[in-house]
Amino acid sequence: MRLMRTLAFVLVTTGLLSFQAGAEGFFKKYTDFWDGILEKVIELDLYGVTAQLPQGIFSFKIDWNMRRAAGRYTSHRQRTAMVEPITFGEEGSEMLILDLGASGKGGGVTMQFSYGVTDPLDFYFELPFQYMDVQVRPKLTKLDPIAAMLINGFLPAGYPQIDYDWFDENGVTRDEYLNAASAWFVGYLPRLGRPSMGDPDNYPDDLGPGKGYHSGGLVLADINMGFSWNYYRSARWSGAFTGRVYLPTGNIGDPSNSLTFGTGPGIDRGVGSFGVGFTQGYDIRLYQYKHWISLIISAEFTASYFFKSHRAYPDFPKPTADGERLLDMLDPERAYFPDMSDLTGKSFEYTPGFGCGALLQLGISSMIFDVGLGIGYSYAQEPEMNADYRFETMVRNLEMMLAGHYEVFRVAVGVNLIPFYIPLQIQYQYEKNIGGRNTLIFDQNHWVTVKGYLPTMF
């Protein structure tokens, strides 16, 4: 028995030693392999936003973003609600004020796959996904007492009447009756020729009457792909050019439930047409300490153009006789509520057009950590529409499709695990709106990016 125990001990000890030796041998081969790749990368002297993958290296990147809409910049760079309230009457003596009560949050997950065709030339393919939760909860915040009396006089027999107790002597809606007054108006909207914005008899008390839009998880947006070419690189500066095409793989929302058209909370998940674009990048290395630390100024200039497509009109109901009488009083020129019931089932030409942007950033990078600070600018032209003039007038008055631009401040920090023989880079980025015109304002705007590398030939 003692002999058997001794043999068992010898066999187990020998196996463990062999396994340990095998593991050490595998680890040495693994580290030698990556040491060889790192030596090549160091020889290529890659730095900044213009750096491309070495030939034969495959890369995947997963970029997760979350953000919340916190308002909107007007054409005068002033902060306002996400959608400007609709007001009838002169300022200070308004007859009716309707706040669409828009709010939203969401984000996206972008998966990018790249391959080093040659040392200076990469190919990439990008799959963007979005998720969103948007609410439109209209609030009737004011109704002139005389207007309320006239509306009740217009209403057909049996239709719910406006309760005068909902408002104070100046027509301002009392807080405790805000949902009741707003629910009445939501139910009345189809009589004014607008699609319904929810069930006026069934809504969450904390949100009020209206509609919510939920993507139900991640949904595909517009795929893009292209080539990136580092056409010049020296010890001090580098330039790269990326050309890309956009595919209309994201769905356009229901126009009868569209935030852009003021008919609901629906958000487009793409542009709806093919597009082309490019990015021109530059890096200037101000300082370098061996291969350990670099101080770099980077600049990127982007531009894109999306071609013409066709979009459907919303399904506008026919205004009722009492609705027309109310509009004669509130909106005689029909700037917000024209009769467009004849457009149901038809479509119009829509060209998103041109957009551009620029980003200037200062970065400090080392073998393991990097930090960057940047200022960005983005511009988008007013989309071109070949549509019925009534529809164009309504959309422009909502001010959701005007030419706009915004400026942001960006800070990023990252860690590089490659020196530890883990082929991953992780980065966190935060972006803050600092100005703009006719664009949404986002806060809680965070990104987390994980990028990995896999050599396919060496």
RAURRA-V976242 format. One record per helix or strand of 3 or more residues. SS is the DSSP state (H for helix, E for strand). FROM is the first residue (numbers start at 1). TO is the last residue. If there is no record, write none. Layout:
<<SS | FROM | TO> <SS | FROM | TO>>
This chain:
<<H | 2 | 44> <E | 57 | 73> <E | 86 | 90> <E | 93 | 99> <E | 102 | 116> <E | 121 | 136> <E | 139 | 143> <H | 145 | 154> <H | 164 | 166> <H | 175 | 192> <E | 211 | 214> <E | 224 | 233> <E | 237 | 246> <H | 255 | 257> <E | 275 | 289> <E | 293 | 312> <H | 321 | 330> <H | 341 | 343> <E | 347 | 366> <E | 369 | 380> <E | 384 | 386> <H | 389 | 398> <E | 404 | 416> <H | 418 | 420> <E | 424 | 437> <E | 439 | 455>>
